[in-house]
Amino acid sequence: MKNESTISTKGQVTIPARVRKELNLQPQDKVHFEVEAGKVVLRPVRREDLLAVYNSVDTEGKATNIHTIREETEKAVGEQAAKEGT
């Protein structure tokens, strides 16, 4: 049995029931798409995956948010690029 789906005009596809069952995918679950050697690999994003990266950014004990982290990262990248002359 083939697991095929048609791409809609909005670029959407339906994950076949057999695949959803095999991966235990439920409505509102998130999936990750990756292209590997010309093939698309679909992986479920599990809560455990998200928890594994929680607190992975060292904030040196400062209360911070994603906007602050982004600004500091952009600043650091800019400073590094200036040092390298790029």
Backbone as ProteinMPNN parsed JSONL, in Angstrom:
{"seq_chain_A": "MKNESTISTKGQVTIPARVRKELNLQPQDKVHFEVEAGKVVLRPVRREDLLAVYNSVDTEGKATNIHTIREETEKAVGEQAAKEGT", "coords_chain_A": {"N_chain_A": [[0.841, -1.188, 0.0], [0.641, 2.15, -0.917], [1.72, 5.196, 0.506], [0.512, 7.944, -0.242], [-0.02, 11.416, -0.999], [-1.641, 14.404, -2.061], [-0.43, 17.567, -3.073], [-1.828, 20.579, -2.048], [-3.179, 23.672, -3.441], [-2.249, 25.55, -1.707], [0.082, 24.508, -0.862], [-0.119, 22.528, 1.001], [-0.231, 19.288, 2.553], [-1.847, 16.184, 3.308], [-1.14, 14.069, 5.927], [-0.949, 10.683, 5.535], [-3.268, 8.372, 7.07], [-2.205, 5.925, 7.935], [0.509, 6.536, 8.316], [0.295, 8.551, 10.256], [-0.711, 7.009, 12.357], [1.382, 5.164, 12.763], [3.408, 6.887, 13.628], [2.231, 7.899, 15.827], [0.857, 10.367, 15.726], [-1.071, 13.161, 16.604], [-3.907, 15.434, 16.33], [-2.868, 18.821, 16.202], [-0.243, 18.23, 16.906], [3.244, 18.803, 16.337], [5.439, 18.665, 13.535], [8.61, 17.972, 12.037], [10.327, 18.802, 9.124], [12.87, 17.608, 7.045], [15.348, 17.76, 4.563], [17.114, 15.224, 3.145], [19.607, 13.98, 1.26], [18.12, 14.398, -1.125], [15.648, 13.461, -0.362], [12.657, 13.774, 1.554], [12.397, 13.889, 4.998], [10.223, 13.25, 7.577], [9.697, 14.082, 10.863], [8.314, 13.548, 14.082], [7.841, 16.203, 16.422], [8.536, 16.056, 19.618], [7.445, 16.645, 22.984], [9.444, 16.07, 24.803], [11.699, 16.565, 23.299], [11.639, 19.336, 23.085], [11.893, 20.024, 25.773], [14.467, 19.195, 26.218], [16.089, 21.179, 25.191], [15.385, 23.335, 26.673], [16.359, 25.985, 28.691], [18.911, 25.898, 27.639], [20.395, 28.009, 26.788], [22.833, 30.037, 28.069], [22.265, 32.437, 30.383], [23.635, 33.7, 32.278], [22.489, 33.924, 34.79], [20.795, 36.09, 34.589], [17.562, 37.531, 34.306], [15.783, 37.094, 31.392], [14.564, 37.375, 27.985], [13.359, 36.051, 24.848], [13.657, 38.054, 22.946], [15.685, 39.683, 23.963], [17.794, 37.851, 23.975], [18.035, 37.388, 21.231], [18.773, 39.983, 20.318], [21.242, 40.299, 21.633], [22.655, 38.201, 20.5], [22.692, 38.932, 17.771], [24.192, 41.281, 18.004], [26.649, 40.253, 18.934], [27.365, 38.631, 16.767], [27.644, 40.561, 14.789], [29.8, 42.056, 15.865], [31.792, 40.108, 15.763], [31.969, 39.686, 13.009], [32.883, 42.199, 12.215], [35.422, 42.196, 13.359], [36.62, 40.238, 11.832], [36.598, 41.429, 9.447], [34.563, 41.178, 7.563]], "CA_chain_A": [[0.0, 0.0, 0.0], [1.412, 3.376, -1.008], [1.309, 6.315, 1.351], [0.606, 9.107, -1.096], [-0.871, 12.547, -0.711], [-1.559, 15.422, -3.099], [-0.148, 18.908, -2.57], [-2.895, 21.533, -2.362], [-2.72, 24.94, -4.02], [-1.586, 26.29, -0.631], [1.298, 23.787, -0.495], [-0.407, 21.654, 2.132], [-0.477, 17.874, 2.292], [-2.428, 15.425, 4.406], [-0.319, 12.909, 6.289], [-1.832, 9.512, 5.476], [-3.668, 7.805, 8.355], [-1.267, 4.858, 8.318], [1.724, 7.184, 8.814], [-0.069, 9.191, 11.536], [-0.837, 5.956, 13.367], [2.717, 4.626, 13.017], [4.182, 7.891, 14.375], [1.39, 8.335, 16.944], [0.608, 11.796, 15.565], [-2.403, 13.593, 16.978], [-4.165, 16.817, 15.913], [-2.085, 19.88, 16.853], [1.161, 17.85, 17.059], [4.164, 19.456, 15.421], [6.355, 17.774, 12.825], [9.798, 18.619, 11.481], [10.689, 18.313, 7.8], [14.285, 17.777, 6.723], [15.714, 17.182, 3.272], [18.338, 14.436, 3.258], [19.958, 13.295, 0.012], [17.026, 14.49, -2.08], [14.418, 12.883, 0.18], [12.106, 14.502, 2.688], [12.205, 13.084, 6.207], [9.28, 13.871, 8.496], [9.888, 13.577, 12.228], [7.474, 14.209, 15.081], [8.509, 17.016, 17.436], [7.965, 15.615, 20.89], [7.624, 17.544, 24.124], [10.743, 15.76, 25.399], [12.697, 17.248, 22.475], [11.621, 20.746, 23.467], [12.417, 20.137, 27.136], [15.909, 18.951, 26.185], [16.793, 22.426, 24.9], [14.953, 24.359, 27.62], [17.455, 26.508, 29.515], [20.208, 25.583, 27.053], [21.098, 29.269, 26.566], [23.362, 30.56, 29.326], [21.927, 33.848, 30.567], [24.451, 34.146, 33.412], [21.63, 34.215, 35.925], [19.953, 37.26, 34.351], [16.239, 37.303, 33.743], [15.853, 37.531, 30.0], [13.53, 36.832, 27.113], [13.862, 35.695, 23.525], [14.036, 39.267, 22.228], [16.994, 40.08, 24.48], [18.761, 36.865, 23.486], [18.227, 37.647, 19.8], [19.539, 41.222, 20.179], [22.615, 40.052, 22.07], [23.273, 37.32, 19.503], [22.959, 39.738, 16.583], [25.293, 42.185, 18.344], [27.879, 39.459, 18.997], [27.7, 38.217, 15.398], [28.135, 41.775, 14.124], [31.13, 42.358, 16.377], [32.71, 39.088, 15.241], [32.139, 39.965, 11.578], [33.717, 43.406, 12.11], [36.8, 41.783, 13.692], [37.122, 39.432, 10.726], [36.63, 42.277, 8.267], [33.591, 40.754, 6.557]], "C_chain_A": [[0.882, 1.247, 0.0], [0.836, 4.427, -0.067], [1.511, 7.587, 0.549], [-0.375, 10.177, -0.657], [-0.663, 13.566, -1.815], [-1.306, 16.779, -2.46], [-1.269, 19.842, -3.005], [-2.304, 22.796, -2.983], [-2.019, 25.817, -2.989], [-0.3, 25.594, -0.176], [1.109, 22.836, 0.671], [-0.598, 20.219, 1.671], [-1.131, 17.26, 3.524], [-1.515, 14.241, 4.68], [-1.25, 11.702, 6.314], [-2.064, 8.902, 6.865], [-2.68, 6.747, 8.848], [0.019, 5.443, 8.914], [1.446, 7.871, 10.161], [-0.142, 8.166, 12.657], [0.542, 5.427, 13.755], [3.554, 5.576, 13.875], [3.438, 8.418, 15.599], [1.181, 9.844, 16.91], [-0.851, 12.104, 15.842], [-2.641, 15.004, 16.433], [-3.405, 17.799, 16.801], [-0.641, 19.485, 17.153], [1.99, 18.61, 16.037], [5.062, 18.402, 14.791], [7.485, 18.608, 12.243], [10.097, 17.967, 10.136], [12.17, 18.58, 7.58], [14.552, 17.108, 5.382], [17.068, 16.508, 3.437], [18.543, 13.673, 1.958], [18.788, 13.258, -0.97], [15.722, 13.869, -1.631], [13.954, 13.73, 1.364], [11.874, 13.529, 3.835], [11.299, 13.873, 7.138], [9.483, 13.244, 9.865], [8.924, 14.283, 13.173], [8.346, 15.057, 16.011], [7.814, 16.68, 18.749], [8.276, 16.622, 21.993], [8.993, 17.323, 24.761], [11.859, 16.455, 24.626], [12.786, 18.717, 22.866], [12.197, 20.941, 24.859], [13.929, 19.95, 27.171], [16.69, 20.234, 25.917], [16.385, 23.561, 25.832], [16.117, 24.721, 28.538], [18.825, 26.177, 28.932], [21.022, 26.837, 26.735], [21.521, 29.815, 27.919], [23.075, 32.051, 29.419], [22.68, 34.439, 31.755], [23.583, 34.615, 34.573], [20.722, 35.408, 35.74], [18.586, 36.82, 33.852], [16.271, 37.856, 32.327], [14.696, 36.944, 29.217], [14.122, 36.617, 25.73], [14.314, 36.917, 22.744], [15.419, 39.747, 22.667], [18.073, 39.142, 23.965], [19.058, 37.124, 22.015], [19.08, 38.895, 19.583], [21.005, 41.005, 20.545], [23.357, 39.161, 21.07], [23.629, 38.103, 18.249], [24.129, 40.688, 16.821], [26.626, 41.429, 18.327], [28.321, 39.019, 17.606], [28.249, 39.409, 14.622], [29.534, 42.137, 14.563], [32.157, 41.375, 15.837], [32.995, 39.335, 13.764], [33.046, 41.184, 11.372], [35.176, 43.065, 12.39], [37.433, 41.055, 12.514], [37.168, 40.216, 9.422], [35.667, 41.86, 7.172], [32.355, 41.606, 6.604]], "O_chain_A": [[1.776, 1.374, 0.837], [-0.377, 4.523, 0.121], [2.554, 8.233, 0.647], [-1.403, 9.9, -0.039], [0.396, 13.585, -2.443], [-1.894, 17.106, -1.43], [-1.621, 19.893, -4.183], [-1.086, 22.964, -3.041], [-1.276, 26.729, -3.354], [0.337, 26.034, 0.781], [2.088, 22.386, 1.266], [-1.059, 19.959, 0.559], [-0.981, 17.761, 4.638], [-1.161, 13.498, 3.766], [-2.24, 11.704, 7.046], [-1.177, 8.914, 7.718], [-2.363, 6.687, 10.036], [0.553, 4.918, 9.891], [2.253, 7.787, 11.087], [0.309, 8.421, 13.774], [0.836, 5.26, 14.939], [4.314, 5.138, 14.738], [3.947, 9.275, 16.322], [1.31, 10.521, 17.93], [-1.75, 11.402, 15.377], [-1.682, 15.703, 16.106], [-3.319, 17.612, 18.015], [0.129, 20.327, 17.616], [1.481, 19.013, 14.991], [5.402, 17.394, 15.41], [7.327, 19.803, 11.991], [10.119, 16.742, 10.018], [12.663, 19.662, 7.897], [14.041, 16.023, 5.104], [18.047, 17.147, 3.821], [17.736, 12.814, 1.603], [18.502, 12.223, -1.571], [14.785, 13.757, -2.42], [14.763, 14.323, 2.078], [11.242, 12.486, 3.668], [11.576, 15.03, 7.452], [9.446, 12.022, 10.01], [8.738, 15.496, 13.071], [9.464, 14.665, 16.345], [6.64, 16.993, 18.944], [9.262, 17.356, 21.922], [9.632, 18.275, 25.208], [12.85, 16.887, 25.215], [13.879, 19.275, 22.967], [12.911, 21.913, 25.105], [14.601, 20.486, 28.052], [17.829, 20.369, 26.363], [16.977, 24.64, 25.786], [16.776, 23.842, 29.093], [19.813, 26.177, 29.667], [22.214, 26.74, 26.443], [20.693, 30.031, 28.804], [23.587, 32.837, 28.622], [22.389, 35.555, 32.186], [23.91, 35.588, 35.252], [19.943, 35.725, 36.639], [18.465, 35.867, 33.083], [16.74, 38.972, 32.103], [13.941, 36.116, 29.727], [15.275, 36.972, 25.485], [15.258, 36.832, 21.959], [16.227, 40.168, 21.839], [19.148, 39.589, 23.563], [20.217, 37.081, 21.601], [20.003, 38.882, 18.768], [21.901, 41.476, 19.845], [24.549, 39.351, 20.827], [24.731, 37.964, 17.717], [24.965, 40.879, 15.937], [27.611, 41.912, 17.77], [29.512, 39.032, 17.298], [29.219, 39.27, 13.876], [30.374, 42.488, 13.734], [33.271, 41.767, 15.49], [34.136, 39.205, 13.32], [33.877, 41.197, 10.464], [36.071, 43.589, 11.727], [38.618, 41.224, 12.227], [37.702, 39.743, 8.418], [35.899, 42.139, 5.995], [31.427, 41.391, 5.824]]}, "name": "protein", "num_of_chains": 1, "seq": "MKNESTISTKGQVTIPARVRKELNLQPQDKVHFEVEAGKVVLRPVRREDLLAVYNSVDTEGKATNIHTIREETEKAVGEQAAKEGT"}
